[in-house]
Amino acid sequence: MFSIQVKHLTKQFATVKALDDISFNVGHGELFGFIGPDGAGKTTLFRILTTLLVPDEGTATVNSLDVVKDYRKIRQDIGYMPGKFSLYSDLSVEENLKFYATVFGTTVEENYDLIKDIYSQIEPFKKRKAGKLSGGMKQKLALSCALIHKPSVLILDEPTTGVDAVSRLEFWEMLKRLKESGITIVVATPYMDEASLCDRVALIQNGKIMTISTPSEVIKTYPYILYSVKSDDIYSLLKDLRLFPQVHSVFAFGQSAHVSFKDEHAAGEVLHKYLQAKGHSDVKVNPTQATIEDCFMELMNVK
Amino acid sequence: MYRAEAENIIVVKDLVKKFGSFIANDHLSFEVKKGEIFGFLGANGAGKTTAIKILCGLSYPTSGKLNVGGFDIYKEREKIKKNIGYMSQKFSLYDDLTVFENIRFYAGIYGLRKKEIEERTKVLMEKLDMKEARDKLIRSIPLGWKQKLAFSVAIIHNPKIVFLDEPTGGVDPVTRRQFWDMIFEASRNGITVFVTTHYMDEAEYCDRVSIMVDGKIAALDTPENLKNHYAAVSMNEVFLKLARAKVN
């Protein structure tokens, strides 16, 4: 049986079809990621799964319980971290945790083992008002509160947006440990490196799921020849690359540009000469392996 | 591109900011060159926002010397505000005003005349390909559009410096790169860009990057030099090496 099962889900708002015939399954203990641009439908989907919104068409079940008919039961068994910090800013760290434990009919002590790794990092600040915590600490507290009642399913809506790189890394290390303890985790993220850490990833755009597969499968399906190109000035490099005739796509990747060609015959040397003729110095053109980000940007750009 | 001999547009010497006994900014000293894209990085809670607020004239230093755009932070605060632009992830445009109303509002605040506002609005709408969205409320347009529009509005008066506080948070990878194209263009047009970000690949686009840890500047150099110095393959690695031990 699946942990989450979604069949032909559709949700229409006044002028926008937020979800358009979505179907997918998530297995028990799976770490399932959703990637997609802002407005793609991720938050709407999560709100339906957490029983906060009712779909217009289709069905969704969590632990075999229907999100519409059995919403009360589902709410006791899921943990949810919404996109914006939504704990009580004027309560302390400690007070927030106690509040959530009580609301779910349990105590902090009962399931403390589950959150110990996370909470111990913010425990020194337990008397501080939640609103005064830094971004990374807020996320750790929100995660602790979402776990305090030992849910079997955890739903996280962009939990690391606005969080620094170190705290992000720590957060995902915590997620991996939670997954190992059998919790099903569904997470939306704008970070491609985080998508690589999921068991499977779904790309969602304009309310539709474009693809679902493992990160390595996504990379294997990249259809074009890819080069990593460097020169002394990234901005003029990007501009000149875009003017190069057979180029399919040009995207900045840190201090290099990723350039793709549809043609079988590699254009590396021609490109090199072209850039030198344009006045670039320190030109380096090397074939490169597509990353998950290259793949998703290609999928997103196909219209 | 960083050139040591270029003109300084921001000069900070021994900036200290205390909140009670807590030292948020601990003797910061650095210069930013005209036209530079300067990345201002640090872990959450390291003191970045505190420093930015001071540079924008929104908060007073406890001590230290600051010169922003040629103006002294203590004596010419209002002149600083007129010569800078600011955009943050948390607040940029008014949700309940339309695209056009926002442009008109900000342009007016920055002192542009009616005709200038009309002209620049037209150019802006063309450039961003947002002509159809002119009369839509900000709350109804996608995040990526909001961010691009907010940036354009922040530089509508051609300021010397634009401060960007996590401008691309939560935005998809394609739109992020479009945003950075706009930053590159502004920089090439002589606007100095002071940007904070949690996307380490964006740190690589900067001419120089500073990394704050616990209220101090722990490193300041070009991305290339930083990677060499810390034997790192990426800015992400550099950041982790510097900030990992210290973060709460």
Interface residues (C-beta under 8 A of the other chain):
Chain A: G36 P37 D38 G39 G83 Q121 I122 P124 F125 S134 G135 G136 M137 E158 T161 G162 V163 D164 A165 V166 S167 R168 L169 E170 P190 M192 D232 D233 I234 Y235 L238 F251 A252 F253 G254 Q255 E293 F296 M297 M300 N301
Chain B: M1 G42 A43 N44 G45 Q89 P142 L143 G144 E166 G169 G170 V171 D172 P173 V174 T175 R177 W180 D181 F184 E185 S187 R188 H198 M200 D201 E204 Y205 P223 E224 S234 M235 N236 F239 L240 A243 R244 V247 N248
